[in-house]
């Protein structure tokens, strides 16, 4: 399920291919290069991508370059992180949240790791 344990850049054109019913869980980080809180959360996003590579895909959407996905999901505040399961949003966090809160919110929805 992993994309190498690093966040993948997700485009509007790829959205339906990546975020779909029957697909893997996908954590999407909506961000922008000028957003200081987004930059503060970047290490936590990368950490989750590495540690949960076997259980979910972590993707990043630059809202300046890819505005349709942000509009489709009413992303009005940056950063916004949304976890999608089976193609549907199940968890949403807005603003810069502490890494432990982010992980707890995401981990609560993920399947148990395989032995």
Beta strands, then each sheet from edge to edge (+ up, - down):
strand 1: 8-9
strand 2: 26-31
strand 3: 57-62
strand 4: 80-85
strand 5: 88-94
sheet 1: 1+ 3+ 2+ 4- 5+
end
